[in-house]
Amino acid sequence: MPTVKSCCAIGILFCSFRFLDAASIEQDLLPGDVAQIVFAERSLNYDGHWYANFGYYADDRDRKAYGAFGRLAKLDVATGKVTVLLDDPKGAVRDPVVHYDGQTIVFSYRPGDSDFYHLYEIQTDGTGLRQLTDGPFDDIEPTWMPDDSLVFVSTRAKRWVNCWLTHVAVLYACDRNGQNIHQLSANIEHDNTPWPLNDGRILYQRWEYIDRSQVDYHHLWTMNPDGSGAMVFYGNQSPSTLMIDAKPIPGTDNVVSIFSPGHGRKEHAGAVYVVSPKQGPDQESSAIRITPEKDFNYRDPYAVTPDLILCARTSKLLWISPDGQQGELYQVDAERAEQSVWVHEPRPLVPRQREPVIPSRVNARQATGRMFLSDVKQGRRMKKGGKPITRLLVVESLPKPINYTGGMEPISYGGTFTLERLLGTVPVESDGSAFFEVPALRSLFFIAVDEDGDTVKRMQSFTNVMPGETTGCVGCHEHRTQSPDMIDTTQDYLAIGRPPSQIQPIEGVPDVFDFPRDIQPILDRHCVTCHCTERREGGVMLTGDHGPVYSHSYYMLTYLKQFVDGRNEAKSNLSPYSIGAAVSPLMQKLSGEHYGVNATETERKIVKYWIETGAPYPGTYAALASGMIGGYQENKQVHHTGREWPETILAAAAIRRRCVSCHEKIPKDLSDNSQISFWRPTWDEPNLGRTRHIVFNLTHPEKSLVLRAPLVKEAGGEGRCGGKPVFRSKHDPDYQAILSMIRAGHQDLQKRKRFDMPGFEPTAPYVREMKRFGILPPEFQLGRDAIDVYETDRAYWESLWYHPVDHEVTVP
């Protein structure tokens, strides 16, 4: 979290601050024109994630993330009287926003007989309730724009959180009647809490992780009301803080925001900060905390004036001042508080000035946009000299149609959570400039490549263009105090003197990689002779045999760091030549430097671009929660832990008798016999490959390392356990007990199948969502109808592509 400054430092941010004493606030409470405050109430009925407060869970359609006891109410500040505008004990109300006229309220409402939130309108006297949006989606967090349109957050994007079991919602817009709904963001993770800045741009929270930590990058961004010109506002170089619910402070360029610690707390709870943009988005001292240290229970701030902020705190509605004073305006009654009902989203019922209207840059008739780069050599950590950058690799991060877990399994082992599509390359001119066309509303990132085809710099974030938009950047990860407006327009950039480049596909390689299909055959041809189960040179196995979650080869390449990717780490803006295929040892081993192994040019190219697109294990999201034993999956309907098998108990006892005395690093929780299985790492000892991913062979159980290593050579084993032999014969009862457990895993896998096995079928929730998205027909049935999951994934992704319209979208 950014450095906490003392409250007295606020003067740096607010030249016009008038500090208030408690007596004067208690006397006046709020400025005279704020006679009433509208707010929402609802209960908590979901997990602790900040975003999991609507929709249903992937593994159980009947398990809901939303709460109930919904109420929209207004408070008379002078008398304390509360008037209920809408009350639905089985429904839920959220996100009221007051129109510029101070009379009309738009809010998000889930009626008690519905699963979905939609946008509704009501007058401040409780009349005129009408529904604006509908459909099998959630529409939340609306805000008025100065042209009377609405920007809101919606699950219409048809995607799931990459590391959890709930829906994703991103930015959309519509007119004030809920018509002309259109998408503003291509994010494959959440956008949240949009609000217009004083200059007319939209301020919002954006969560994303492209080849970096899943839980550390959710900061403040801006875009134009038409979705163009997306740019970081503050915090993207400061991991480990969720910055959300930000709004402008009247009469200033500053904003007030919630900074929720770590990955964020439920209902966005955190500390209240004031943020100044004057020194750019990376200056930590520009964020100043105004609520007490170590208190992270504040929510939903709204700056009424530079001196006074409304906010919620559990079941209370408060005022706070920038010098740290605060007072209570309202509290939920005891009966509702017992139902975990909290106060949310206080907004003053007052007219306010409209922000400027920013003309649209979007042309809805076009399917693409254009991007201009002035000089790829400019930017943070870019070194002068070196090999010239000649191309940009264009890669797309692909949304998930379903997800079941907080981990990335089995997409990767500790790395990417998503599949990435290789679109191709565009040229960079000798002066470092580039001008090219890209598809609109797709989550894209770029990799700078030198004249030898080696990765120089990787983006580790995403961008998108709107239809017809032309946008640009100064350089490769330039300081964000620079902007495209600072490009030297007097310079004759080589890329400008021609039409935009078209993305050129890379021939001879897949656009979406699948390790068993694309990489394992190369290992079989060049590596397995020396690195098989029987030979295991250097302790390495590169066969495609199945472990509990991954193949042995995929696990070993990852564990031995044979490819260098972003991993799930809070690191970004890495130094040139520190990530990618060029610095991956596997590439050198395939180029004649490793015992004469010399893969063909095509084979090396396939491995190279597999690494550049995240080095995934499966090439389909249908692999999620299928064909795995153990892991982080929570629902036994979609996976097996292996702990429920009777063979596991006997094997656990055998391992304890025969192995524990030497392998002292067995985790303490193995005192529970059921834990010695495919579920937990069996032991942490280098000669045994460290984890369950390598010691169990579910393709050939007899070849499992847990059996071969302690078996004497005379009986066909490796005899690697020094001192007294462990297993003298395969007939040893304990040997047979362990073998029986692995055979049970083999039989289970043969029955349930993994994505790379003939007869594989996806999980029921995958099929359910593909039906809901219109990809599979309603009558499709698992076990009866054939399915190609690779083509189904592709059809899903393509269904999300932007399609031009034959008219301009007019809002409002």
Secondary structure, 3 states (H helix, E strand, C coil): CCCCCCHHHHHHHCCCCCCCCHHHHHHHCCCCCCCEEEEEEEECCCCCCCCCCCCEECCEEEEECCCCCEEEEEEECCCCCEEEEEEECCCEEEEEEECCCCCEEEEEEECCCCCCCEEEEEECCCCCCEECCCCCCCEEEEEECCCCCEEEEEHHHCCECCCCCCECCEEEEECCCCCCCEECCCCCCCEEEEEECCCCCEEEEEECCCCCCCCCEEEEEEECCCCCCCEEEECCCCCCEEEEEEEECCCCCCEEEEEEECCCCHHHCEEEEEECCCCCCCCHHHEEECCCCCCCCEEEEEEEECCEEEEEECCEEEEECCCCCEEEEEECCHHHHCCCEEEEEEEECCCCCCCCCCCCCCCCCCCEEEEEECCCCCCCCCCCCCCCEEEEEEEEECCECCCCCCCCCCCCCCCCCCCEEEEEEEECCCCCCEEEEEECCCCEEEEEEECCCCEEEECCCCECCCCCCEEEECCCCCCCCCCHHHCCCCCCCHHHHCCCECCECCCCCCCCCCHHHHHHHHHHHHCCCCCCCCCCHHHCCCCCCECCCCEHHHHHHHHCCCCCCCCCCCCCCCCCCCCCHHHCHHHHHCEEEECCEECCHHHHHHHHHHHHCCCCCCCCHHHCCCCCECCCCCCCCCCECCCCCHHHHHHHHHHHHHCCCCCCCCCHHHHCHHHCCCCCCCCCCHHHCCCHHHHCCCCCHHHCHHHHCCECHHHCCCCCCCCCCCECCCCCHHHHHHHHHHHHHHHHHHHHCCCCCCCCCCCHHHHHHHHHCCCCCCCCCCCCCCCCHHHHHHHHHHHCCCCCCCCCCCCC
